[in-house]
Amino acid sequence: MVYNNNQDVRRMIKRAAAACDLTLAGLAARMGKLPQELNNTLSKKHITIDDMQTIAAALDCDLIIDFQPRPEDITK
């Protein structure tokens, strides 16, 4: 999936938390944070790799970042 902004990342994190039967408040608790702190992290303009790794660890997931070539424009 291509993520274009932090809203996309936030939705992905919410889906991953739901798959673990967690709310964002439950995820925050697993991270040792208050729900507002997690919300602030997810609302920042730039979410750091460290933040993403911490969230992934709390979800018992691996964080995988991949570069994919864009499809060629066949109309050229």
PyMOL Python script that loads the backbone (N, CA, C, O; Angstrom):
from pymol import cmd

cmd.read_pdbstr("""\
ATOM      1  N   MET A   1       0.839  -1.180   0.000  1.00  0.00           N
ATOM      2  CA  MET A   1       0.000   0.000   0.000  1.00  0.00           C
ATOM      3  C   MET A   1       0.884   1.244   0.000  1.00  0.00           C
ATOM      4  O   MET A   1       1.958   1.260   0.601  1.00  0.00           O
ATOM      5  N   VAL A   2       0.423   2.260  -0.670  1.00  0.00           N
ATOM      6  CA  VAL A   2       1.139   3.529  -0.720  1.00  0.00           C
ATOM      7  C   VAL A   2       0.508   4.463   0.313  1.00  0.00           C
ATOM      8  O   VAL A   2      -0.708   4.657   0.339  1.00  0.00           O
ATOM      9  N   TYR A   3       1.356   5.029   1.154  1.00  0.00           N
ATOM     10  CA  TYR A   3       0.904   5.965   2.167  1.00  0.00           C
ATOM     11  C   TYR A   3       1.299   7.361   1.732  1.00  0.00           C
ATOM     12  O   TYR A   3       2.478   7.649   1.526  1.00  0.00           O
ATOM     13  N   ASN A   4       0.315   8.218   1.594  1.00  0.00           N
ATOM     14  CA  ASN A   4       0.554   9.564   1.085  1.00  0.00           C
ATOM     15  C   ASN A   4       0.644  10.617   2.183  1.00  0.00           C
ATOM     16  O   ASN A   4       1.160  11.712   1.957  1.00  0.00           O
ATOM     17  N   ASN A   5       0.147  10.290   3.359  1.00  0.00           N
ATOM     18  CA  ASN A   5       0.161  11.272   4.441  1.00  0.00           C
ATOM     19  C   ASN A   5      -0.014  10.551   5.774  1.00  0.00           C
ATOM     20  O   ASN A   5      -0.225   9.339   5.823  1.00  0.00           O
ATOM     21  N   ASN A   6       0.079  11.317   6.838  1.00  0.00           N
ATOM     22  CA  ASN A   6      -0.026  10.726   8.179  1.00  0.00           C
ATOM     23  C   ASN A   6      -1.414  10.165   8.456  1.00  0.00           C
ATOM     24  O   ASN A   6      -1.556   9.243   9.260  1.00  0.00           O
ATOM     25  N   GLN A   7      -2.432  10.702   7.805  1.00  0.00           N
ATOM     26  CA  GLN A   7      -3.788  10.166   7.995  1.00  0.00           C
ATOM     27  C   GLN A   7      -3.837   8.708   7.533  1.00  0.00           C
ATOM     28  O   GLN A   7      -4.477   7.870   8.169  1.00  0.00           O
ATOM     29  N   ASP A   8      -3.154   8.411   6.414  1.00  0.00           N
ATOM     30  CA  ASP A   8      -3.096   7.032   5.924  1.00  0.00           C
ATOM     31  C   ASP A   8      -2.386   6.138   6.936  1.00  0.00           C
ATOM     32  O   ASP A   8      -2.823   5.017   7.195  1.00  0.00           O
ATOM     33  N   VAL A   9      -1.299   6.632   7.503  1.00  0.00           N
ATOM     34  CA  VAL A   9      -0.539   5.867   8.491  1.00  0.00           C
ATOM     35  C   VAL A   9      -1.391   5.651   9.737  1.00  0.00           C
ATOM     36  O   VAL A   9      -1.409   4.551  10.290  1.00  0.00           O
ATOM     37  N   ARG A  10      -2.088   6.676  10.178  1.00  0.00           N
ATOM     38  CA  ARG A  10      -2.960   6.554  11.352  1.00  0.00           C
ATOM     39  C   ARG A  10      -4.030   5.484  11.125  1.00  0.00           C
ATOM     40  O   ARG A  10      -4.294   4.668  12.008  1.00  0.00           O
ATOM     41  N   ARG A  11      -4.647   5.489   9.934  1.00  0.00           N
ATOM     42  CA  ARG A  11      -5.665   4.476   9.618  1.00  0.00           C
ATOM     43  C   ARG A  11      -5.050   3.069   9.632  1.00  0.00           C
ATOM     44  O   ARG A  11      -5.673   2.125  10.118  1.00  0.00           O
ATOM     45  N   MET A  12      -3.849   2.933   9.108  1.00  0.00           N
ATOM     46  CA  MET A  12      -3.177   1.641   9.099  1.00  0.00           C
ATOM     47  C   MET A  12      -2.904   1.161  10.526  1.00  0.00           C
ATOM     48  O   MET A  12      -3.071  -0.019  10.833  1.00  0.00           O
ATOM     49  N   ILE A  13      -2.487   2.074  11.384  1.00  0.00           N
ATOM     50  CA  ILE A  13      -2.215   1.722  12.782  1.00  0.00           C
ATOM     51  C   ILE A  13      -3.512   1.332  13.487  1.00  0.00           C
ATOM     52  O   ILE A  13      -3.528   0.379  14.267  1.00  0.00           O
ATOM     53  N   LYS A  14      -4.588   2.050  13.224  1.00  0.00           N
ATOM     54  CA  LYS A  14      -5.878   1.707  13.833  1.00  0.00           C
ATOM     55  C   LYS A  14      -6.341   0.322  13.385  1.00  0.00           C
ATOM     56  O   LYS A  14      -6.870  -0.445  14.190  1.00  0.00           O
ATOM     57  N   ARG A  15      -6.145  -0.004  12.094  1.00  0.00           N
ATOM     58  CA  ARG A  15      -6.519  -1.332  11.599  1.00  0.00           C
ATOM     59  C   ARG A  15      -5.670  -2.415  12.261  1.00  0.00           C
ATOM     60  O   ARG A  15      -6.186  -3.466  12.642  1.00  0.00           O
ATOM     61  N   ALA A  16      -4.382  -2.163  12.397  1.00  0.00           N
ATOM     62  CA  ALA A  16      -3.493  -3.140  13.032  1.00  0.00           C
ATOM     63  C   ALA A  16      -3.870  -3.333  14.499  1.00  0.00           C
ATOM     64  O   ALA A  16      -3.861  -4.457  15.001  1.00  0.00           O
ATOM     65  N   ALA A  17      -4.200  -2.247  15.180  1.00  0.00           N
ATOM     66  CA  ALA A  17      -4.617  -2.348  16.585  1.00  0.00           C
ATOM     67  C   ALA A  17      -5.925  -3.133  16.693  1.00  0.00           C
ATOM     68  O   ALA A  17      -6.071  -3.984  17.572  1.00  0.00           O
ATOM     69  N   ALA A  18      -6.863  -2.851  15.811  1.00  0.00           N
ATOM     70  CA  ALA A  18      -8.148  -3.559  15.827  1.00  0.00           C
ATOM     71  C   ALA A  18      -7.946  -5.053  15.581  1.00  0.00           C
ATOM     72  O   ALA A  18      -8.642  -5.881  16.168  1.00  0.00           O
ATOM     73  N   ALA A  19      -6.998  -5.394  14.719  1.00  0.00           N
ATOM     74  CA  ALA A  19      -6.701  -6.805  14.452  1.00  0.00           C
ATOM     75  C   ALA A  19      -6.183  -7.498  15.709  1.00  0.00           C
ATOM     76  O   ALA A  19      -6.305  -8.715  15.847  1.00  0.00           O
ATOM     77  N   CYS A  20      -5.608  -6.726  16.619  1.00  0.00           N
ATOM     78  CA  CYS A  20      -5.121  -7.256  17.906  1.00  0.00           C
ATOM     79  C   CYS A  20      -6.150  -7.048  19.014  1.00  0.00           C
ATOM     80  O   CYS A  20      -5.834  -7.197  20.194  1.00  0.00           O
ATOM     81  N   ASP A  21      -7.381  -6.703  18.635  1.00  0.00           N
ATOM     82  CA  ASP A  21      -8.454  -6.414  19.601  1.00  0.00           C
ATOM     83  C   ASP A  21      -8.079  -5.290  20.550  1.00  0.00           C
ATOM     84  O   ASP A  21      -8.372  -5.353  21.744  1.00  0.00           O
ATOM     85  N   LEU A  22      -7.430  -4.262  20.017  1.00  0.00           N
ATOM     86  CA  LEU A  22      -7.027  -3.106  20.812  1.00  0.00           C
ATOM     87  C   LEU A  22      -7.646  -1.832  20.236  1.00  0.00           C
ATOM     88  O   LEU A  22      -7.815  -1.692  19.025  1.00  0.00           O
ATOM     89  N   THR A  23      -7.969  -0.934  21.117  1.00  0.00           N
ATOM     90  CA  THR A  23      -8.288   0.427  20.712  1.00  0.00           C
ATOM     91  C   THR A  23      -6.980   1.206  20.723  1.00  0.00           C
ATOM     92  O   THR A  23      -5.950   0.698  21.165  1.00  0.00           O
ATOM     93  N   LEU A  24      -7.026   2.439  20.235  1.00  0.00           N
ATOM     94  CA  LEU A  24      -5.814   3.253  20.329  1.00  0.00           C
ATOM     95  C   LEU A  24      -5.446   3.511  21.784  1.00  0.00           C
ATOM     96  O   LEU A  24      -4.266   3.635  22.114  1.00  0.00           O
ATOM     97  N   ALA A  25      -6.456   3.595  22.664  1.00  0.00           N
ATOM     98  CA  ALA A  25      -6.176   3.760  24.097  1.00  0.00           C
ATOM     99  C   ALA A  25      -5.470   2.519  24.648  1.00  0.00           C
ATOM    100  O   ALA A  25      -4.549   2.635  25.457  1.00  0.00           O
ATOM    101  N   GLY A  26      -5.899   1.338  24.211  1.00  0.00           N
ATOM    102  CA  GLY A  26      -5.246   0.101  24.626  1.00  0.00           C
ATOM    103  C   GLY A  26      -3.825   0.010  24.095  1.00  0.00           C
ATOM    104  O   GLY A  26      -2.919  -0.460  24.784  1.00  0.00           O
ATOM    105  N   LEU A  27      -3.641   0.468  22.852  1.00  0.00           N
ATOM    106  CA  LEU A  27      -2.298   0.496  22.269  1.00  0.00           C
ATOM    107  C   LEU A  27      -1.399   1.437  23.062  1.00  0.00           C
ATOM    108  O   LEU A  27      -0.248   1.113  23.352  1.00  0.00           O
ATOM    109  N   ALA A  28      -1.934   2.606  23.408  1.00  0.00           N
ATOM    110  CA  ALA A  28      -1.163   3.566  24.204  1.00  0.00           C
ATOM    111  C   ALA A  28      -0.748   2.936  25.531  1.00  0.00           C
ATOM    112  O   ALA A  28       0.388   3.106  25.972  1.00  0.00           O
ATOM    113  N   ALA A  29      -1.659   2.215  26.163  1.00  0.00           N
ATOM    114  CA  ALA A  29      -1.342   1.564  27.439  1.00  0.00           C
ATOM    115  C   ALA A  29      -0.210   0.555  27.264  1.00  0.00           C
ATOM    116  O   ALA A  29       0.686   0.477  28.106  1.00  0.00           O
ATOM    117  N   ARG A  30      -0.244  -0.214  26.180  1.00  0.00           N
ATOM    118  CA  ARG A  30       0.836  -1.176  25.923  1.00  0.00           C
ATOM    119  C   ARG A  30       2.173  -0.471  25.730  1.00  0.00           C
ATOM    120  O   ARG A  30       3.230  -1.022  26.037  1.00  0.00           O
ATOM    121  N   MET A  31       2.110   0.759  25.216  1.00  0.00           N
ATOM    122  CA  MET A  31       3.336   1.522  24.973  1.00  0.00           C
ATOM    123  C   MET A  31       3.789   2.281  26.210  1.00  0.00           C
ATOM    124  O   MET A  31       4.857   2.893  26.212  1.00  0.00           O
ATOM    125  N   GLY A  32       2.969   2.241  27.275  1.00  0.00           N
ATOM    126  CA  GLY A  32       3.306   2.982  28.485  1.00  0.00           C
ATOM    127  C   GLY A  32       3.063   4.474  28.329  1.00  0.00           C
ATOM    128  O   GLY A  32       3.707   5.289  28.990  1.00  0.00           O
ATOM    129  N   LYS A  33       2.124   4.831  27.445  1.00  0.00           N
ATOM    130  CA  LYS A  33       1.798   6.237  27.203  1.00  0.00           C
ATOM    131  C   LYS A  33       0.343   6.491  27.537  1.00  0.00           C
ATOM    132  O   LYS A  33      -0.464   5.564  27.616  1.00  0.00           O
ATOM    133  N   LEU A  34       0.023   7.740  27.730  1.00  0.00           N
ATOM    134  CA  LEU A  34      -1.369   8.144  27.844  1.00  0.00           C
ATOM    135  C   LEU A  34      -1.967   8.182  26.447  1.00  0.00           C
ATOM    136  O   LEU A  34      -1.243   8.423  25.481  1.00  0.00           O
ATOM    137  N   PRO A  35      -3.272   7.951  26.313  1.00  0.00           N
ATOM    138  CA  PRO A  35      -3.897   8.012  24.987  1.00  0.00           C
ATOM    139  C   PRO A  35      -3.639   9.341  24.268  1.00  0.00           C
ATOM    140  O   PRO A  35      -3.460   9.363  23.051  1.00  0.00           O
ATOM    141  N   GLN A  36      -3.621  10.428  25.007  1.00  0.00           N
ATOM    142  CA  GLN A  36      -3.374  11.729  24.392  1.00  0.00           C
ATOM    143  C   GLN A  36      -1.961  11.814  23.817  1.00  0.00           C
ATOM    144  O   GLN A  36      -1.746  12.446  22.782  1.00  0.00           O
ATOM    145  N   GLU A  37      -0.996  11.177  24.490  1.00  0.00           N
ATOM    146  CA  GLU A  37       0.376  11.177  23.980  1.00  0.00           C
ATOM    147  C   GLU A  37       0.458  10.427  22.646  1.00  0.00           C
ATOM    148  O   GLU A  37       1.124  10.883  21.716  1.00  0.00           O
ATOM    149  N   LEU A  38      -0.218   9.279  22.554  1.00  0.00           N
ATOM    150  CA  LEU A  38      -0.231   8.539  21.299  1.00  0.00           C
ATOM    151  C   LEU A  38      -0.940   9.354  20.222  1.00  0.00           C
ATOM    152  O   LEU A  38      -0.474   9.417  19.084  1.00  0.00           O
ATOM    153  N   ASN A  39      -2.054   9.971  20.572  1.00  0.00           N
ATOM    154  CA  ASN A  39      -2.772  10.808  19.620  1.00  0.00           C
ATOM    155  C   ASN A  39      -1.883  11.943  19.116  1.00  0.00           C
ATOM    156  O   ASN A  39      -1.884  12.250  17.924  1.00  0.00           O
ATOM    157  N   ASN A  40      -1.134  12.558  20.011  1.00  0.00           N
ATOM    158  CA  ASN A  40      -0.220  13.627  19.605  1.00  0.00           C
ATOM    159  C   ASN A  40       0.854  13.098  18.651  1.00  0.00           C
ATOM    160  O   ASN A  40       1.200  13.758  17.672  1.00  0.00           O
ATOM    161  N   THR A  41       1.372  11.917  18.939  1.00  0.00           N
ATOM    162  CA  THR A  41       2.372  11.309  18.062  1.00  0.00           C
ATOM    163  C   THR A  41       1.796  11.077  16.675  1.00  0.00           C
ATOM    164  O   THR A  41       2.447  11.372  15.672  1.00  0.00           O
ATOM    165  N   LEU A  42       0.574  10.549  16.611  1.00  0.00           N
ATOM    166  CA  LEU A  42      -0.045  10.238  15.326  1.00  0.00           C
ATOM    167  C   LEU A  42      -0.535  11.478  14.599  1.00  0.00           C
ATOM    168  O   LEU A  42      -0.801  11.423  13.398  1.00  0.00           O
ATOM    169  N   SER A  43      -0.659  12.590  15.301  1.00  0.00           N
ATOM    170  CA  SER A  43      -1.140  13.825  14.691  1.00  0.00           C
ATOM    171  C   SER A  43      -0.013  14.743  14.232  1.00  0.00           C
ATOM    172  O   SER A  43      -0.260  15.755  13.576  1.00  0.00           O
ATOM    173  N   LYS A  44       1.219  14.393  14.576  1.00  0.00           N
ATOM    174  CA  LYS A  44       2.350  15.222  14.174  1.00  0.00           C
ATOM    175  C   LYS A  44       2.472  15.233  12.656  1.00  0.00           C
ATOM    176  O   LYS A  44       2.019  14.313  11.975  1.00  0.00           O
ATOM    177  N   LYS A  45       3.089  16.287  12.140  1.00  0.00           N
ATOM    178  CA  LYS A  45       3.309  16.367  10.702  1.00  0.00           C
ATOM    179  C   LYS A  45       4.240  15.257  10.230  1.00  0.00           C
ATOM    180  O   LYS A  45       4.071  14.724   9.133  1.00  0.00           O
ATOM    181  N   HIS A  46       5.216  14.913  11.052  1.00  0.00           N
ATOM    182  CA  HIS A  46       6.193  13.882  10.693  1.00  0.00           C
ATOM    183  C   HIS A  46       6.228  12.817  11.786  1.00  0.00           C
ATOM    184  O   HIS A  46       6.559  13.114  12.934  1.00  0.00           O
ATOM    185  N   ILE A  47       5.893  11.597  11.437  1.00  0.00           N
ATOM    186  CA  ILE A  47       5.995  10.476  12.364  1.00  0.00           C
ATOM    187  C   ILE A  47       7.372   9.853  12.136  1.00  0.00           C
ATOM    188  O   ILE A  47       7.727   9.522  11.004  1.00  0.00           O
ATOM    189  N   THR A  48       8.135   9.697  13.197  1.00  0.00           N
ATOM    190  CA  THR A  48       9.505   9.197  13.051  1.00  0.00           C
ATOM    191  C   THR A  48       9.522   7.672  12.929  1.00  0.00           C
ATOM    192  O   THR A  48       8.569   6.986  13.299  1.00  0.00           O
ATOM    193  N   ILE A  49      10.618   7.177  12.407  1.00  0.00           N
ATOM    194  CA  ILE A  49      10.827   5.729  12.337  1.00  0.00           C
ATOM    195  C   ILE A  49      10.842   5.149  13.749  1.00  0.00           C
ATOM    196  O   ILE A  49      10.322   4.057  13.977  1.00  0.00           O
ATOM    197  N   ASP A  50      11.431   5.869  14.690  1.00  0.00           N
ATOM    198  CA  ASP A  50      11.449   5.404  16.085  1.00  0.00           C
ATOM    199  C   ASP A  50      10.030   5.257  16.625  1.00  0.00           C
ATOM    200  O   ASP A  50       9.721   4.273  17.296  1.00  0.00           O
ATOM    201  N   ASP A  51       9.161   6.234  16.335  1.00  0.00           N
ATOM    202  CA  ASP A  51       7.762   6.138  16.762  1.00  0.00           C
ATOM    203  C   ASP A  51       7.098   4.916  16.142  1.00  0.00           C
ATOM    204  O   ASP A  51       6.385   4.180  16.823  1.00  0.00           O
ATOM    205  N   MET A  52       7.331   4.703  14.855  1.00  0.00           N
ATOM    206  CA  MET A  52       6.723   3.568  14.160  1.00  0.00           C
ATOM    207  C   MET A  52       7.237   2.239  14.723  1.00  0.00           C
ATOM    208  O   MET A  52       6.471   1.283  14.849  1.00  0.00           O
ATOM    209  N   GLN A  53       8.532   2.173  15.063  1.00  0.00           N
ATOM    210  CA  GLN A  53       9.089   0.948  15.642  1.00  0.00           C
ATOM    211  C   GLN A  53       8.483   0.673  17.019  1.00  0.00           C
ATOM    212  O   GLN A  53       8.204  -0.476  17.361  1.00  0.00           O
ATOM    213  N   THR A  54       8.284   1.721  17.798  1.00  0.00           N
ATOM    214  CA  THR A  54       7.675   1.557  19.125  1.00  0.00           C
ATOM    215  C   THR A  54       6.241   1.062  19.000  1.00  0.00           C
ATOM    216  O   THR A  54       5.814   0.185  19.750  1.00  0.00           O
ATOM    217  N   ILE A  55       5.507   1.619  18.059  1.00  0.00           N
ATOM    218  CA  ILE A  55       4.118   1.199  17.832  1.00  0.00           C
ATOM    219  C   ILE A  55       4.097  -0.247  17.354  1.00  0.00           C
ATOM    220  O   ILE A  55       3.302  -1.051  17.841  1.00  0.00           O
ATOM    221  N   ALA A  56       4.966  -0.582  16.405  1.00  0.00           N
ATOM    222  CA  ALA A  56       5.012  -1.957  15.889  1.00  0.00           C
ATOM    223  C   ALA A  56       5.338  -2.951  17.010  1.00  0.00           C
ATOM    224  O   ALA A  56       4.731  -4.019  17.086  1.00  0.00           O
ATOM    225  N   ALA A  57       6.277  -2.607  17.866  1.00  0.00           N
ATOM    226  CA  ALA A  57       6.633  -3.496  18.979  1.00  0.00           C
ATOM    227  C   ALA A  57       5.446  -3.697  19.916  1.00  0.00           C
ATOM    228  O   ALA A  57       5.204  -4.809  20.385  1.00  0.00           O
ATOM    229  N   ALA A  58       4.705  -2.623  20.189  1.00  0.00           N
ATOM    230  CA  ALA A  58       3.535  -2.733  21.068  1.00  0.00           C
ATOM    231  C   ALA A  58       2.446  -3.599  20.437  1.00  0.00           C
ATOM    232  O   ALA A  58       1.658  -4.227  21.144  1.00  0.00           O
ATOM    233  N   LEU A  59       2.406  -3.629  19.105  1.00  0.00           N
ATOM    234  CA  LEU A  59       1.432  -4.466  18.395  1.00  0.00           C
ATOM    235  C   LEU A  59       1.971  -5.870  18.132  1.00  0.00           C
ATOM    236  O   LEU A  59       1.290  -6.698  17.528  1.00  0.00           O
ATOM    237  N   ASP A  60       3.199  -6.135  18.587  1.00  0.00           N
ATOM    238  CA  ASP A  60       3.874  -7.408  18.332  1.00  0.00           C
ATOM    239  C   ASP A  60       3.960  -7.673  16.829  1.00  0.00           C
ATOM    240  O   ASP A  60       3.690  -8.775  16.350  1.00  0.00           O
ATOM    241  N   CYS A  61       4.347  -6.619  16.105  1.00  0.00           N
ATOM    242  CA  CYS A  61       4.484  -6.670  14.646  1.00  0.00           C
ATOM    243  C   CYS A  61       5.889  -6.233  14.256  1.00  0.00           C
ATOM    244  O   CYS A  61       6.606  -5.610  15.038  1.00  0.00           O
ATOM    245  N   ASP A  62       6.262  -6.573  13.035  1.00  0.00           N
ATOM    246  CA  ASP A  62       7.496  -6.069  12.448  1.00  0.00           C
ATOM    247  C   ASP A  62       7.153  -4.841  11.617  1.00  0.00           C
ATOM    248  O   ASP A  62       6.100  -4.790  10.982  1.00  0.00           O
ATOM    249  N   LEU A  63       8.026  -3.869  11.621  1.00  0.00           N
ATOM    250  CA  LEU A  63       7.880  -2.689  10.768  1.00  0.00           C
ATOM    251  C   LEU A  63       8.709  -2.944   9.517  1.00  0.00           C
ATOM    252  O   LEU A  63       9.926  -3.116   9.592  1.00  0.00           O
ATOM    253  N   ILE A  64       8.046  -2.966   8.372  1.00  0.00           N
ATOM    254  CA  ILE A  64       8.727  -3.221   7.109  1.00  0.00           C
ATOM    255  C   ILE A  64       8.543  -1.992   6.225  1.00  0.00           C
ATOM    256  O   ILE A  64       7.421  -1.579   5.931  1.00  0.00           O
ATOM    257  N   ILE A  65       9.665  -1.420   5.811  1.00  0.00           N
ATOM    258  CA  ILE A  65       9.635  -0.269   4.914  1.00  0.00           C
ATOM    259  C   ILE A  65      10.260  -0.735   3.607  1.00  0.00           C
ATOM    260  O   ILE A  65      11.336  -1.332   3.599  1.00  0.00           O
ATOM    261  N   ASP A  66       9.587  -0.462   2.523  1.00  0.00           N
ATOM    262  CA  ASP A  66      10.021  -0.994   1.240  1.00  0.00           C
ATOM    263  C   ASP A  66       9.927   0.099   0.186  1.00  0.00           C
ATOM    264  O   ASP A  66       9.007   0.916   0.211  1.00  0.00           O
ATOM    265  N   PHE A  67      10.867   0.111  -0.726  1.00  0.00           N
ATOM    266  CA  PHE A  67      10.820   1.010  -1.864  1.00  0.00           C
ATOM    267  C   PHE A  67      10.405   0.198  -3.084  1.00  0.00           C
ATOM    268  O   PHE A  67      11.023  -0.817  -3.405  1.00  0.00           O
ATOM    269  N   GLN A  68       9.367   0.646  -3.754  1.00  0.00           N
ATOM    270  CA  GLN A  68       8.855  -0.020  -4.935  1.00  0.00           C
ATOM    271  C   GLN A  68       8.957   0.940  -6.119  1.00  0.00           C
ATOM    272  O   GLN A  68       8.606   2.113  -5.997  1.00  0.00           O
ATOM    273  N   PRO A  69       9.436   0.448  -7.268  1.00  0.00           N
ATOM    274  CA  PRO A  69       9.428   1.322  -8.434  1.00  0.00           C
ATOM    275  C   PRO A  69       7.995   1.652  -8.831  1.00  0.00           C
ATOM    276  O   PRO A  69       7.093   0.823  -8.710  1.00  0.00           O
ATOM    277  N   ARG A  70       7.812   2.851  -9.295  1.00  0.00           N
ATOM    278  CA  ARG A  70       6.480   3.245  -9.761  1.00  0.00           C
ATOM    279  C   ARG A  70       6.197   2.553 -11.089  1.00  0.00           C
ATOM    280  O   ARG A  70       7.106   2.331 -11.890  1.00  0.00           O
ATOM    281  N   PRO A  71       4.934   2.216 -11.316  1.00  0.00           N
ATOM    282  CA  PRO A  71       4.611   1.611 -12.618  1.00  0.00           C
ATOM    283  C   PRO A  71       4.898   2.609 -13.745  1.00  0.00           C
ATOM    284  O   PRO A  71       4.728   3.818 -13.590  1.00  0.00           O
ATOM    285  N   GLU A  72       5.327   2.074 -14.857  1.00  0.00           N
ATOM    286  CA  GLU A  72       5.594   2.953 -16.004  1.00  0.00           C
ATOM    287  C   GLU A  72       4.298   3.466 -16.577  1.00  0.00           C
ATOM    288  O   GLU A  72       3.284   2.768 -16.569  1.00  0.00           O
ATOM    289  N   ASP A  73       4.330   4.672 -17.068  1.00  0.00           N
ATOM    290  CA  ASP A  73       3.161   5.277 -17.699  1.00  0.00           C
ATOM    291  C   ASP A  73       3.070   4.728 -19.117  1.00  0.00           C
ATOM    292  O   ASP A  73       3.906   5.044 -19.963  1.00  0.00           O
ATOM    293  N   ILE A  74       2.056   3.908 -19.377  1.00  0.00           N
ATOM    294  CA  ILE A  74       1.935   3.270 -20.682  1.00  0.00           C
ATOM    295  C   ILE A  74       1.401   4.208 -21.768  1.00  0.00           C
ATOM    296  O   ILE A  74       1.344   3.838 -22.941  1.00  0.00           O
ATOM    297  N   THR A  75       1.013   5.417 -21.372  1.00  0.00           N
ATOM    298  CA  THR A  75       0.504   6.373 -22.353  1.00  0.00           C
ATOM    299  C   THR A  75       1.621   7.145 -23.034  1.00  0.00           C
ATOM    300  O   THR A  75       1.348   7.907 -23.961  1.00  0.00           O
ATOM    301  N   LYS A  76       2.853   6.979 -22.617  1.00  0.00           N
ATOM    302  CA  LYS A  76       3.986   7.710 -23.215  1.00  0.00           C
ATOM    303  C   LYS A  76       4.307   7.182 -24.585  1.00  0.00           C
ATOM    304  O   LYS A  76       5.228   7.676 -25.236  1.00  0.00           O
TER     305      LYS A  76
END
""", "prot")
cmd.dss("prot")
cmd.show_as("cartoon", "prot")
cmd.util.cbc("prot")
cmd.orient("prot")
